Amino acid sequence: MTSLLLLAFALEPAATAPVLHRLEPFGGTRGATAEVALAGKNLQTFESVWFDTPDLRWANTTEVKPEQVRGRIEVAPGAALGPHLLYVRTRDGRTNSRLFNVLQFSTRAEAEPNDRREVAQPLTLQAQVVTGYLPERPDVDFYRFTARAGERWLFDLRSMEYGSHLECDMTLLDQHGKQVAFNDDRDEYLETPLLEHTFASAGTYYLKLDQYRGPQGVNCGSNCGYLLEISQLHRVESAYPLGAAPGAAVKVELTGTGLAKLDATELRAVRLGEYYRLTFPFTIPVHARPDQPVTISGHLSKGAVSFALPASAPTGLYRLWTHSPTGWSDSLSFQVATPSAAERIIDGQLTGANKELRYPLEGRRGQPIHAYTLAAQLGLPAMDTVLELFDARGKLLAEHDDLMSGQGTVIGNPDSSLYYTPAADGPLELVVRDRIGRVGPGFSFRLHIRSAVPGFALLAEPEEFSMRRGAESEYVALLIKEPGFAEAVDVWFEGLPPGVTAERGRFRADQVFGPSGDGDNVLIPEVLLKVRASANAAPGEHPVRLLGRRVGGGEPVEAFTTVWIGPPGKRNDVRRPVPAVTITVR
C-alpha cells in the first residue's frame, strides 16, 4: 500500500530514461508558430515530438541539451482549441506525456522583473493570452493596464487543468494599490482563479498573481507555468439538461453572462486531452481511445440551444462550446448516452421549492440497485448531490454523499454513487438533493439507475514504461475501487512483444482505497508485476493490454494509463487518459 503522491517518486525513471517536466510556454495561437522549450532530463538523444493531432507539427529544432530542447511548433489554423497530448521521442525511448494548448488569442510572454507593483509589466487591455511562469514560491507577477469605465473583462488563469501544476490566486488593485477584487478558487472544486469584473471608473489598475501560500506548503516544483487569458468572452455557468441520447432532439437551457450575443454553439466529442475533472474514483464515462472528431451544431433561440443528435453519434462525453463576437468559450461537459430497459437516465434540476426530487423504484429481492449522479464532474460549479433510498414506510435503507471526500482536483469528487440490494420485494423511493439544500439553475444533474454490484477500474503506471534488453523491472497496476467493492482481483498482461514476459498479480480483498490521514493523499491498492526483457527482445515501442478480473469470475476490465502532472512526491492535479499502455524496449 502506498499513497498516490508518493507513488510518483517511487516510479521515477531510471537515470538514462528521458523525462519531460514542462513546456515553456505550454500553448500557442491557432495559425501561428510557437517557440517553445521542452524542459526535462536525458533529452540529449532527441529525435522528434509526437502529437495527438496532425494539426500540431514540430517544425524545427534550434537547440538540444540534456535538460532542454528548443524548437518551434506550427499550429494549423483549424486546430481544435484546448489541450492536446504530446511526448518526446529520443534514441533512448520516449518520455512521459504533457499538454500543449491551442489558443484563440495572440500571446505575449511575461517579462521579468515584475515582482512588485512599482515594476509591473505594462499591458494593453485587449483580448490576449499572457504566458508566464512562477518558478519560486516567493515569486509574484504584477501587470499594469488602463481600463475604461463600464468595461467588463475576464481574467482567466489557466494552469492545473491545462497542463501546469501551479496553484495561485489573483488580485485586482487600483492605482493606489487598494484591492478591488480577489479570487483564489474559481468554484467549489477547481483551484485556479478567475475574475469577471466591470470597471466602475476609468484609470490605471494592477493584476497580481501569487502562488498558493496555505498551511500545506504546496509547491508546483518544476512545472509552474500559466496561461493568463484576458478577454471579454461570455460565460456559460450552467446548462439543463446535461445530456441526451443519440438520435434525440434536445433543448438545452443556458445560464451565464454575456449570452445575449451568442451566435453559434457546438457539441464536440471530448478529446483525450480534455477530460477535465477526472478524479479517482469517477462515474463520468472515460474512453481511453483515439480521439473522434465529431461535432454537432446547435440552433440558438432565446437563451437556449437546440441540438438534433444524429443516431450515429458516439456515446460518451462532449464539450459544450459557445461562440459570440468575442470568441469561443467552453466550461461544461455534456453526456451522450443511450437509456434502456436495463438503465434509466433521468435529468433533474433543483429549483424553487423543490429542494429534493423523488423517484419511485420497484425493488426485487436479491436484485442489486446502482444509482449514481453526474453534476460536478460535468463542470457545474457548486452542485453536491446526496442520494438517499427509502422503503415504503419512509425508512432510510441506504445513502451516499461523495465519491471521495477531499479538496479540489486532487481527490475531491462530490458526485454520488449508491449501491443497495433489497432483501424483499416492494416499492422504494430514491431521493436526490444538494447536500446543503441549495436550488437554482446551477443545481441540475444526470441520474443513472441500473442493476449492478460495485466494481472497479484498473490503472497502469507509468505510461512511458521503459526497460533495457536483458533487464528485469517492475510495473505497477493500481486498483480504483467503487464504493462497497471488496473482492480480490487478478491482473495480467496480454500482447507482450516477443522476448518480453511478465508475471501475473493479485490484489487482496482487504487492500484499502480511500483518503489517507492528512486529507490530501489517497491510498490506492497496488500490485507490482515483474517484467523481463530477454537479450534478443524486439526493441521499440510496443502497445500492450493490462487486464483485471474478479477472482470469483466476470468480464475482464482493461486498464488505461494516464498523464500525471506534478512534481515527485507532490500532488497530481491533472489526469488525462492515454489510449494504450506502452512498453519500450531499449
Secondary structure as GFF3:
##gff-version 3
##sequence-region A 1 586
A	DSSP	beta_strand	2	3	.	.	.	ID=ss1
A	DSSP	alpha_helix	4	10	.	.	.	ID=ss2
A	DSSP	beta_strand	19	24	.	.	.	ID=ss3
A	DSSP	beta_strand	27	29	.	.	.	ID=ss4
A	DSSP	beta_strand	33	41	.	.	.	ID=ss5
A	DSSP	beta_strand	46	51	.	.	.	ID=ss6
A	DSSP	beta_strand	56	65	.	.	.	ID=ss7
A	DSSP	beta_strand	68	75	.	.	.	ID=ss8
A	DSSP	beta_strand	82	90	.	.	.	ID=ss9
A	DSSP	beta_strand	93	94	.	.	.	ID=ss10
A	DSSP	beta_strand	98	103	.	.	.	ID=ss11
A	DSSP	beta_strand	107	109	.	.	.	ID=ss12
A	DSSP	three_ten_helix	117	119	.	.	.	ID=ss13
A	DSSP	beta_strand	121	122	.	.	.	ID=ss14
A	DSSP	beta_strand	128	133	.	.	.	ID=ss15
A	DSSP	beta_strand	140	147	.	.	.	ID=ss16
A	DSSP	beta_strand	152	158	.	.	.	ID=ss17
A	DSSP	three_ten_helix	160	162	.	.	.	ID=ss18
A	DSSP	beta_strand	168	173	.	.	.	ID=ss19
A	DSSP	beta_strand	179	183	.	.	.	ID=ss20
A	DSSP	beta_strand	194	198	.	.	.	ID=ss21
A	DSSP	beta_strand	203	211	.	.	.	ID=ss22
A	DSSP	beta_strand	225	231	.	.	.	ID=ss23
A	DSSP	beta_strand	235	240	.	.	.	ID=ss24
A	DSSP	beta_strand	243	244	.	.	.	ID=ss25
A	DSSP	beta_strand	249	257	.	.	.	ID=ss26
A	DSSP	three_ten_helix	259	261	.	.	.	ID=ss27
A	DSSP	beta_strand	264	269	.	.	.	ID=ss28
A	DSSP	three_ten_helix	272	274	.	.	.	ID=ss29
A	DSSP	beta_strand	295	301	.	.	.	ID=ss30
A	DSSP	beta_strand	304	308	.	.	.	ID=ss31
A	DSSP	beta_strand	316	324	.	.	.	ID=ss32
A	DSSP	beta_strand	327	336	.	.	.	ID=ss33
A	DSSP	beta_strand	343	349	.	.	.	ID=ss34
A	DSSP	beta_strand	356	363	.	.	.	ID=ss35
A	DSSP	beta_strand	369	374	.	.	.	ID=ss36
A	DSSP	three_ten_helix	376	378	.	.	.	ID=ss37
A	DSSP	beta_strand	385	391	.	.	.	ID=ss38
A	DSSP	beta_strand	396	400	.	.	.	ID=ss39
A	DSSP	alpha_helix	408	411	.	.	.	ID=ss40
A	DSSP	beta_strand	417	420	.	.	.	ID=ss41
A	DSSP	beta_strand	426	434	.	.	.	ID=ss42
A	DSSP	beta_strand	444	450	.	.	.	ID=ss43
A	DSSP	beta_strand	456	461	.	.	.	ID=ss44
A	DSSP	beta_strand	464	467	.	.	.	ID=ss45
A	DSSP	beta_strand	472	481	.	.	.	ID=ss46
A	DSSP	beta_strand	489	494	.	.	.	ID=ss47
A	DSSP	beta_strand	500	502	.	.	.	ID=ss48
A	DSSP	beta_strand	505	507	.	.	.	ID=ss49
A	DSSP	beta_strand	514	515	.	.	.	ID=ss50
A	DSSP	beta_strand	522	524	.	.	.	ID=ss51
A	DSSP	beta_strand	526	533	.	.	.	ID=ss52
A	DSSP	beta_strand	540	550	.	.	.	ID=ss53
A	DSSP	beta_strand	557	558	.	.	.	ID=ss54
A	DSSP	beta_strand	560	565	.	.	.	ID=ss55
A	DSSP	beta_strand	574	578	.	.	.	ID=ss56
A	DSSP	beta_strand	581	585	.	.	.	ID=ss57
###
